[in-house]
Amino acid sequence: MTSVLAASRKRAEALETRDGSLLRTLLAEELRYTHATGITHDREGYLAFVRDRQQFRRVSLAVACTFEDMDTVVVRGQLSQTIQRHGESQRIDVQSLATEIWVRRDGWRFAVFQSTRLPG
């Protein structure tokens, strides 16, 4: 379990430092990333979104619970992010409930994400 949580923290670091190479190594080929808005990206779409549309100034997942079944781990918790759209100066703080699914494939790979924005 600790290796999955370490991979999740690595993903957050890759977003904050804009390390696309590291991020790519953490993503499963079949990634489906669904934002709180309902927009869903596959792996290449998510990488393009991170590269071209959004800067992540801070990413933190306070893990509330995990479920583990052999080669799959579900991580749930409260996600806090400070984001900034490319070309804009305003930073936005976003709070949401998030679910991450990690699969074991030559290490842990980020396969599914779904978030729901918290009111406020």
N, C-alpha and C positions, 0 to 999 in steps of 0.2 A: 504494500500500500504506500509506503513512504516513497518508493520510486515513481509512482504515479503522481503524487503530490509534488515531487521535485520536478517532474516533467511539466506539470501545470505552471509551476513558478517560472520555469525556463521559458515557457510560451509567453508569460506576462513580461519577462525581461526582454524577449525578442521583440515584442510589440513596442515597449518603451524605448528601446535602443534602435529600433527600425532595422533589425538584423534579419533581413529576408531569407538569407541562407539558413540560419538557425531555425527560423520559423518553418521553412519548407521541410526540414528534416523531422519536425515534430508532427506534421500533418499526415493523416492517412489518405491514401489515394481516393477513397470514397467519401471524404469529408462532406458533411452537410452542416453549414453554419447558418442558423436562423437568428436574426437580430430581433430585438423587442418590437420593431416595426413590422415584422412579418417577412421582410426581405430575406431570401435564402440564397446563399452562395455555395457553389461547389469549391473544390480545392483551388483551382486557378482563379476563380472569381474572388475568393476570399483574399488570396495573395495580392491580386490587383487592387482590391478595395483598400487593403492595408498600405500598399505602396503608393497609390494615387489619390486616395480620397480622405484618409483620416490619419491624424497623428495621435498616438496614445501617449499622453504625458504621465499617466499613472494608471496602473491596473492592479487591483488587489481582490482576491477571492477569499472571503472568510468562510471556510468550509464548515458546513453544519452537519453533514452526514455523508457517508460513502457506502456503496454497495459493491461487493466484489464477488465475481463468479468466474473462476479460472482465468480466462484470458480477456475479460471485460471488467472494467471498473466504472461505476457511475459516481460522479462527484457532484454534490449539490451544495449551494451556499449563496451568500449575498455578495454580489459583484459590485465593486466601487471602481469607477473609471473617471479620469479627467481626460477629455478628448478635445481635439482642435481640428477643424476641417482645414485642409490645405488651402492656403491663400487667405485665410481669415485669422484675425487676431484674438477673437473671443474664444475662451476656454469654457467648456461645458462639463459640469459634474453630473454623472449619471449613476444612479443606484438601481440595481435590479436583482431579481432572483435568477440564478443561473443553474443550468444542468449541463455538465460536460460528460461525455462518454469517451473513454480511452480504451483502445484495443491493443493487445500484445501482438506485435508483428515486428520481429527483429528490434525489440525495445518497445516502449509504449508510444502509441500514435493517437493523436487527437482526431476523433472520428465524427462526433456529433456534438452540436452546441445549440442550446435553446435558452433564450432569456425573456423575462417579463419585467418591464420597467415598474419600479415601485412608485407610488404616488408621491408627489412633493416636488 
